[in-house]
Amino acid sequence: MRSERDLESFDDLAKKISSKFEFFKGAYSTFRNSGLEPELESIDKKTANELKGLFTSWKMEGPSTLKDKVDQYYSKVIVCKNLVEGYLKG
């Protein structure tokens, strides 16, 4: 069973993660509003789809579901990170 301290630590971590996702949401919105989404889709469809999926999930669900879906978000972030790194190296 989790202690009160563990729950407080997780709440602090969830707030930090949420702020990073909010930054990503803003950056991706700027990217989309600048008309760059179709360009990325034409160059690298898989990366475009993963980033768009992460953006859409966070926009729809937001911080209220983070505690229950932290593993899902972590997996999505790792996939996006690896794809973006591969794209930048290529």
Buried (B, 14 or more C-beta within 10 A) or exposed (E): EEEEEEEEEBEEEBEEBBEEBEEBBEEBEEBBEEEEBEEBBEEBEEBBEBBBEBBEBBEEBEBEBBEEBBEEBEEBBEBBEEBBEEBEEE
